[in-house]
Amino acid sequence: MNATSQNLFDDPLRGLQDLAEFLPLRALGAAIQCVDPEQNLQTAAAFGTLYAKVNSKRTGRAKANILRSLPGTTETEAEQLAVESIRYMFRLFLVDSLAMPRLVNPWSWQEHVEFGDFAAGAELLVSNKPALFITGHCGNWELLGFTLAAMGFPMTALARPLDNPYLNQWLLGLREARGLRVLTKWGATERIVSMIEGDDPAGRRIGFIADQNAGESGLFVPFLGRLASSYKSIGLLAMRYELPVVAGFARRVGNRFQYRMEMMDHFGPDDWCDQPDPLFYVTARFNQAIEKMVRAAPDQYLWIHRRWKSRPKWERQGKEMPASMRTRLEGLPWMDQPTMDQLLSDGSVS
């Protein structure tokens, strides 16, 4: 019995609700495949505009996040950017994710994907050495591993499973259509370790969407002028196995199914070995790289994402930032005074 059947058997009411949610989306997905992707992008954007107007709570959250993350942005600009990011989200989920298996394959990926400055990442792929590949909820995060797998460089990507098992199984099939292996469980440390230590090429290239909120027990590092909770596992893996870290994203070019792969940073053991707190350095550095992605394409970031939901203990207790944290922040090689001032002044949750 598979997971979807088990869900219907264990909790019939919840199973029927999941099925009722899945079937219309599956039918919409089938209908979308019958129409040219570029025409569908316009339709999906219209749905996004409608959603932004109807769901004012989420649009407001996106706007608030933009205003706090991008100083100098006006209320009007933030409103426009919030709506555009939601429109982009609808184009990504309703069109690109469904069209990807058909448009990106070993014979046609060049028609839809181009490479910017990706030399260091390409060198690691060809060498077959183990490495960690980092991206965020910016651009098309599904496309990165999917394209590399279609090119003959199989990877394993970690992704949070969807609550609806029918949707999860469907999207999992789309993600794995060209050889990408998806591990849908955060915290699967033992499985990841065995893959890194093994001989399977897919297990030696691990991809993370690394801007997930890690809860109150996560490691708090700067992200867009505010402290954000990040998983420690990425840094711990990099340090334990001395793995290079490559951070990049797929940015949409124009209003078509056309993307450019861009690498924002790459670093390795030589960069963190002399740091006073290597784990803090690694985690802060890949978050800085994701921040660069967002600033490069702010309309393609998932601003409704509750990245800053969890707050440090001292904030929750209404206290000032501890001196030890200030020392760690000031020790980051790229830290400047305006950013430090912004981090010190921030103390509330959106």
N, C-alpha and C positions, 0 to 999 in steps of 0.2 A: 504494500500500500504506500503510495507516494505522499508527500507532505500535504498537497492540496486535498486529496481524498481523506487523509487522516483528520485534517482540520474540520471538514464537513461532518465526519463521523463523531468526533469528540464534542463539538459545539455546533449543533445544526443551525441555530439562529445566527451565530457569528459567521459560519460558513456560507450561509445564504446571503448575508450582507456583503461578504467579500466577493461572492460570485456576482451579485447585482452591481457592484462597483466595477468589477473586471469586464463583464460582457460588453457594456457600451463602449468602453475604451478600446477593447479588442476589435469591435466592429468599426470604430472610428479609424483605428490603425489600418485595417484592411481597406477601408475606403480611401484613405490618404495615399496608399500605395498605387492606386489607379490613376493618380493625377500627377502632373509634373511637379517636382519638389519646389521649384521657384514660385509656382503659383500657390502651393501649399504654404510657403513661408509668409506670404501676404495674408492668407486666411488665418494662420496661427497667430500672427501679430495682432490681427483684429480681435481675436479671442482674448489675447493678453491685455489689450486696452480695456475691453469690457470687464475683465477680471479685476484690473486695477481700480476701476471705478466702483465696482460692486463690493469688493473686499477692501474697504478703506482702512481697516485695522492693519493689514499686512503692508499695504502701500505706505501707511504712516510710519510703520516700523522701518521700512526701507529708507524712507526720507530722513528719519531721525538718525539712522546709522550713517547715511551719506553726510549729513551736516556735521556730525561729530568726527568723521573720518577724513573729510576733505575740507580743511579750513579754507575760508575764502569763498566757498560755494554759497550762493544766495538761496533763499527759500524757493524762488521760482525755478532756478537751475536744479535744485535738489528734487523738486517735484517732478520735473521733466525726466531727470535721470532715473528716478525710482520707477516711473511708468515704463521708460525704455528698457530697463533691466528686466521688468516683468514680461514685456513683449518678447524680449530676447529669450527668456526662460521658456515661454510657450513655443517659440520657433525651435528651440533646442529639443524639447521633450516630445512635441507632437510631430515634428518633421525629421529633424536630423537623426535622432536616435533610431527611428524606424527605417530611414532611407540608408543608413550607414552600411548594413550588410550587403545591400544591392550595389551601392556606388563605390565602396572602398573594398577592393579585392586585389589579389596579386597582379592583375592585368590593368587595372584602371585607377589605382590610388593616385597616380601622378596627375590625373585630370582634376583632382579635387583637393589635393594636399601639396603644399610646397614647404620647403625648409628655409628658415632664416639662419641665424648664427647658431648652429647645433653641432659644431665640430667635436667638442669634447664628448657630448652624448653619443655621437656616431662612432667615435673611437672606442668607447666602452662597449657598444653593441657588437662591433666587429670582433673585438678581443674576446668576447664571451666571458669576461671576468664578472664576478658578482657585483651588483651595484643597486643602489636605491634610487628610484625615480619619483620625484615629488611634484605634485601639482595641487591646485586648489579649485574651488567652485567658481572658476573664471574661464571664459572661453568655452570650448567643448572638452570637458575633462574625460568624457567617454572615448573620444576620438584618439587620444594619445596612444594608449596601449593597443587599441583596436588596429590602428594603422601600422604600428611597429610589428604586430603579429602578422598582419596581412603581407608585410614586406619580408617575412621570414625570420623575424626576431621574436619568438614567443616569449610572453611575459606572464607574470601572475600579479593580479591587481586585487587589493583589499577593498571591499565595499560593504557598507552596512546593508543587511537584508531589509527589504520592504516588509511592512507589517502584514500586507495582503499577500498570502502565499501564491495566489493565482497570478497577480501582477509580477511578483518576484520571480516566479518560474519563467514567465514569458520574457521579461527583460533579461534574465540570465541567459536565455537562449540567444537573444539578439547580441548580447555582449560577447558570447563565446563562439559566434558564428565563424570567425576567421582565425581561431587558434588562441585567443586570449583566455587565460585561465582566471576565473574569478573566485576568490576566497571570501565568502560572505559572512565573516565573523571577526569582529574586532577582539583583540586580546588573544588570538590564536598563536601565542608565542612559540609553543613547541612545534607546531606545524611549520611555521616560518623558518625556524632554526633548522629543522630537518631538510627543508628545501634548499636553503643556502648551503648547507654542508653536502648536499647531494650532487649528482652529475646532470640532472635534468636542466637544460638551458632556461626553461620557463621559470624554474624555481630559483634561479640565480639572478633574475631581474625582477625585483619586487617594486610594484607601483603603489603609491599611497595618495589618496586625496587628503591632504594633511592639514586642512583648516577646519577640522571638526572640533566642536566644543568637547573637551575631555572631562568636564565636571569639576567639582571643587577640589578633587584630589590631583588634578592635572598640574603641569608645570606652567606657571604664568610668565609669559614673555611678551614683548611689545608686538603689536600688530595694528597698523594704521593709527598710531598715536594713543592706543589704549592697551592695557594688559589683557591678554586673552589666554584661556586655558588650552594647553596643547598636550597631546599624548607623549609620554616619555619613551614609548617603545621604539620610535624611529631613531632617536638619538642613541638609545642603548644598543640597538642592533648595529648601527654604524660604528660605534666605539668598540663593541665586543669583537666584531669581525673586520675592523678597519676598512669599512666599505666606503667608496666614494659616493657622494650625494649629488644628483643632477636634478635641478629644478627648472621646469619649463611648462609651457601651456600652448594650446592650439587656439589661435585667435581667428575669429571669423573675418574674412576680407570681403567687404561689400555686402550685398543682399542676396547672395547665392550660397549654395553648398560649396563653399571655398574657404579653406583654412591655411594658415601659415603656422608652422611649428617654430616656436621661439624659446631659446634657452635663456633664463634670467640669471642663473648662477650655477656653479659647480665647485665643490670643495671636497677635501679629503682629510685624512689623519694629520698631515703636516700642518693643516690650518688650526686644528683644535688641540693638538698634543701639548702645547705650551700654555694653554688657557687655564686660568685658575679654577674654572668650573666648566669642564668640557661639555657636559650634558646641557647646561644652560646655553652655552655658545652654539652648539649644533642646532638646538631647538629654535633659538632666537634667529639664527641665520637662515634656516629654511622658511621661517615665517616672514623674514624680511624679503626673501625672494618672491613669496606669494604676494606680499604687499606691492612689489614692483609690477607683478602681473596685473593687479587690480588698478594701479595708477595708469598703466599702459592702455587698459581697455575698461574703464569704469562702467560703461554701459553693458558690459558682458559679465558682470559679477552678480552673484546671487545675494543681493542686498537684503532680501527678506530672511536670509539665513541668520539664526540667532547665535552668531559667533561669540558674542561677549556676554552670553547669558550667565555663566558662572563667574563669581567674583572671588578675589583673594580673601583669606580669613580676616585680615586686618580691615578691609573695606566693609565686610559684613558686620564687624564689631564697631565700626565708626571710628577707627583709629588711623593714625598716620602711617605711611609706608615705613616699614622697618629699615634701619640703617643698613642692614645686611643686604636687603634687596636693592637699595640705592647703589651700594657698592658694586653689585653684580651688573646692574644696568649701566652704570658709568664706565665699567670695564669693557663693555662691548666696543670694538674698534670703530664702528660706524656711528656710535651714539653722538648726537649733537645737543647743544643746550636747548634749542626750541622744542625738540622732541622730548627731552627730559622734563622740561617745564610742563609740557602737555600731559605726560604720564603722571606727574605729581599732582596736577590739578584735577585729574579725572577721579571720580569716586562714586559714580552712580550707574545703575543698570538701565539700558533702554528697554 
